[in-house]
Every structure is written in structure tokens, then in C-alpha cells.
Amino acid sequence: MAQTVHRMPALTLNTDGHPHPRENTLVGLTAVLGAISFITSFFHNLHLLTSWTGLFGIVTGLLGMYVSVTTAERFVLMVTLGASAIGFYLGIARGGLWG
């Protein structure tokens, strides 16, 4: 009797085979906020955008870490949480949340 092999896609956050829509949404949201915060931290006049997106990225990243299920989710969350934190700290250093 031949057995079939179920292969998972190479790039997936659901390494356990179960869907995690809430966790994946938090990972995606943290990734977007972290990228925006990190990229805009290179521009001094965008400190408001940098600090606010960094703050929201940190909050969503920590919430995502709290509810994450798989190691792949945690890996992406840690990388993007770090990017959000760097952007947040640089935004605070250059003018803060309110200018």
C-alpha cells in the first residue's frame, strides 16, 4: 500500500498544518508596521509617523507573541518587533509622539 506524502509549502507560518487566521493577521500587521517604522526612521522630518507606527508595531507584536502558536510566527514576529522598536526609539529621539 503506497503512502502519500503531504508536503507543506516552503514559506508558510502554519507549520503545524492548522490555519491560524488571528495569529497570521497579527504577524502581517506587525510586519507592515515594522517595515514602515524602520524605513521612515531614516528621515528626520517623519518622526511622528515613525514613532506612532513603531508604537503600534510594538503593541501588535507583543500581542502576537502572546497568542502565537508556531515557531515560524514567532520568528517573523521577533524580527518585525525589533524593526518596530528601532523605529520607535529613533522617532522618540528625534521629536517624539507629539512633535
Summary of the structure (lengths in Angstrom):
residues: 99
radius of gyration: 16.8
end to end distance: 69.5
largest distance: 69.5
contacts: 313
relative contact order: 0.22
helix: 68%
strand: 0%
